[in-house]
């Protein structure tokens, strides 16, 4: 299953319409969309305006692929769930956002494993095809904080008056 999400802030009818058309040409594919307050209502895929966070998480976990706007939250969602991600950036010229920062985000993420960028809706089918056979987004999280950070915390917990770690000045010290 493919989950399509426009985020919760602004409508993104261009993405929803493009995915609805894609599903119409791929009737064997199942897609589910969270469309927000957009005007376009899909005819070829299941959809809701908004999901409760727990239900959204459940749908993402069920999916094989995420198709989304090019917000950083979309990337972190894919990384957290280790899903491949197709991104279509919102464009200010289309009134989809106030700036083209999502274009810059897409360009920044385009070389990350598991991220497939469609700069236009015409590029969406190719990006989906690549994502279906490609790698997922690698998790960006680790189970533990960096060791140096943990050592500093342990030192402060044991005795905050201890001198700083050699070679490291404490904030406010001279």
Backbone torsions as a table, in degrees:
resi	resn	phi	psi	omega
1	UNK	NA	146.0	175.9
2	UNK	-107.0	131.7	172.1
3	UNK	-104.3	133.9	-179.8
4	UNK	-113.5	129.1	178.6
5	UNK	-137.2	136.2	179.1
6	UNK	-101.0	1.4	-173.3
7	UNK	84.4	-178.3	-176.2
8	UNK	-111.0	-3.3	-174.0
9	UNK	-91.0	-49.9	-172.6
10	UNK	-130.3	148.5	174.7
11	UNK	-68.3	156.0	178.1
12	UNK	-145.8	69.0	-176.2
13	UNK	-60.0	-33.3	-179.0
14	UNK	-60.5	-42.6	177.3
15	UNK	-67.3	-46.0	-178.3
16	UNK	-62.5	-44.4	179.6
17	UNK	-63.8	-44.9	-179.9
18	UNK	-62.3	-41.2	178.5
19	UNK	-70.0	-37.1	177.7
20	UNK	-62.6	-41.7	177.0
21	UNK	-66.0	-39.3	178.1
22	UNK	-60.9	-46.6	179.6
23	UNK	-63.1	-37.5	177.9
24	UNK	-59.7	-34.2	178.9
25	UNK	-88.7	-5.8	178.6
26	UNK	-132.2	66.2	-173.3
27	UNK	-62.8	-18.2	177.1
28	UNK	-77.4	-12.2	-179.9
29	UNK	-91.1	140.4	176.5
30	UNK	-104.4	133.5	178.2
31	UNK	-136.1	148.3	178.0
32	UNK	-132.8	131.5	-175.3
33	UNK	-123.6	138.4	166.7
34	UNK	-102.3	109.7	-168.7
35	UNK	-101.9	-6.2	-179.4
36	UNK	65.7	-145.0	-176.1
37	UNK	-95.1	27.1	-179.8
38	UNK	-67.0	159.4	179.6
39	UNK	-83.8	-31.9	-177.5
40	UNK	-76.7	129.7	177.3
41	UNK	-112.6	118.8	-177.3
42	UNK	-59.9	148.0	177.5
43	UNK	-111.8	-15.3	-173.1
44	UNK	-116.1	1.4	177.9
45	UNK	-142.0	154.0	175.4
46	UNK	-67.1	148.6	-179.5
47	UNK	-156.7	158.7	170.4
48	UNK	-140.6	160.7	175.9
49	UNK	-73.9	-51.6	-179.5
50	UNK	-142.5	147.6	174.2
51	UNK	-116.0	148.6	170.2
52	UNK	-62.3	147.3	-177.7
53	UNK	-51.1	-41.5	-178.9
54	UNK	-66.7	-38.0	178.7
55	UNK	-71.1	-37.5	176.7
56	UNK	-60.8	-46.0	178.4
57	UNK	-58.9	-42.4	179.5
58	UNK	-61.9	-43.6	179.8
59	UNK	-65.2	-40.5	179.0
60	UNK	-63.6	-43.8	-179.9
61	UNK	-63.4	-32.5	178.3
62	UNK	-73.2	-23.0	-172.3
63	UNK	-78.9	158.9	173.9
64	UNK	-100.5	-16.1	-173.2
65	UNK	-155.2	142.6	174.9
66	UNK	-110.3	131.0	172.5
67	UNK	-118.2	125.6	-170.8
68	UNK	-151.2	172.0	169.6
69	UNK	-67.9	169.1	-175.2
70	UNK	-94.0	49.8	174.2
71	UNK	-89.5	152.0	-179.5
72	UNK	-63.4	-29.6	177.3
73	UNK	-60.8	-34.5	177.3
74	UNK	-63.5	-42.6	178.7
75	UNK	-63.4	-46.1	-179.3
76	UNK	-65.3	-34.8	175.4
77	UNK	-61.5	-46.9	179.2
78	UNK	-64.5	-39.4	179.1
79	UNK	-66.6	-41.3	-179.2
80	UNK	-65.0	-34.1	-176.9
81	UNK	-102.9	0.0	-179.5
82	UNK	53.3	51.7	178.7
83	UNK	-113.4	147.8	170.6
84	UNK	-67.3	150.1	-173.7
85	UNK	-131.9	126.8	171.5
86	UNK	-106.8	129.1	-178.3
87	UNK	-120.9	136.5	172.3
88	UNK	-122.1	114.3	-177.3
89	UNK	-72.1	143.0	171.2
90	UNK	-69.9	149.9	-179.9
91	UNK	-119.8	132.4	177.6
92	UNK	-63.0	-36.8	-178.9
93	UNK	-61.4	-26.6	177.8
94	UNK	-91.3	1.6	-177.6
95	UNK	74.1	19.3	-177.8
96	UNK	-85.3	-16.8	176.5
97	UNK	-161.4	173.5	-178.1
98	UNK	-86.5	-20.7	177.9
99	UNK	-137.4	174.2	176.0
100	UNK	-99.0	31.3	-179.3
101	UNK	-61.0	-26.9	178.6
102	UNK	-70.6	-28.0	173.8
103	UNK	-64.0	-43.7	179.1
104	UNK	-66.2	-39.7	177.2
105	UNK	-61.7	-44.9	179.5
106	UNK	-60.5	-43.6	178.9
107	UNK	-65.0	-36.5	179.4
108	UNK	-67.8	-36.7	-175.9
109	UNK	-91.0	-8.7	-170.0
110	UNK	-59.8	-25.4	-179.4
111	UNK	-96.3	1.5	179.0
112	UNK	-75.8	135.8	177.5
113	UNK	-58.0	135.4	176.9
114	UNK	87.5	-2.8	178.8
115	UNK	-107.2	127.1	-177.4
116	UNK	-124.6	118.9	-172.8
117	UNK	-102.3	133.9	169.3
118	UNK	-116.1	111.8	-179.2
119	UNK	-77.9	-21.0	175.8
120	UNK	-133.6	163.1	178.6
121	UNK	-65.6	-25.3	176.2
122	UNK	-67.0	-27.2	179.3
123	UNK	-83.3	-10.1	-175.7
124	UNK	-58.8	-46.8	-179.9
125	UNK	-58.9	-38.3	178.9
126	UNK	-67.2	-43.3	178.8
127	UNK	-62.8	-40.5	178.2
128	UNK	-64.1	-44.7	179.7
129	UNK	-59.8	-43.0	177.9
130	UNK	-64.8	-42.0	-178.7
131	UNK	-65.6	-33.6	-178.5
132	UNK	-65.0	-27.2	-179.0
133	UNK	-111.9	-4.1	-176.7
134	UNK	-92.4	-171.6	-178.9
135	UNK	-81.9	156.5	170.8
136	UNK	-78.4	167.3	173.5
137	UNK	-68.0	129.4	179.0
138	UNK	-71.8	143.1	179.1
139	UNK	-59.3	134.0	179.4
140	UNK	-97.0	1.9	-177.8
141	UNK	-103.7	154.4	170.4
142	UNK	-122.9	161.1	-178.5
143	UNK	-74.0	-19.3	-174.8
144	UNK	-131.5	154.8	174.3
145	UNK	-76.1	162.2	177.3
146	UNK	-58.0	143.4	-174.7
147	UNK	-57.4	-41.3	180.0
148	UNK	-59.9	-41.7	178.1
149	UNK	-62.8	-45.5	179.7
150	UNK	-62.2	-39.6	178.0
151	UNK	-61.7	-41.8	179.1
152	UNK	-63.2	-43.4	179.0
153	UNK	-63.5	-46.3	179.4
154	UNK	-58.9	-42.7	179.9
155	UNK	-60.4	-43.9	-179.4
156	UNK	-67.0	-35.4	-179.7
157	UNK	-71.5	-36.7	-179.1
158	UNK	-73.9	-51.8	-178.5
159	UNK	-158.8	99.0	-178.3
160	UNK	-63.6	-13.5	-179.6
161	UNK	-90.1	-2.0	177.4
162	UNK	-61.7	149.9	177.2
163	UNK	-63.6	159.1	-178.8
164	UNK	-64.3	162.0	176.0
165	UNK	-60.1	135.4	-178.0
166	UNK	-50.7	134.4	178.9
167	UNK	82.8	-2.8	-178.3
168	UNK	-122.8	125.0	177.9
169	UNK	-90.5	141.2	173.9
170	UNK	-75.8	149.0	178.3
171	UNK	-58.8	131.3	179.3
172	UNK	89.7	-8.8	179.1
173	UNK	-88.1	162.8	-177.3
174	UNK	-115.9	NA	NA
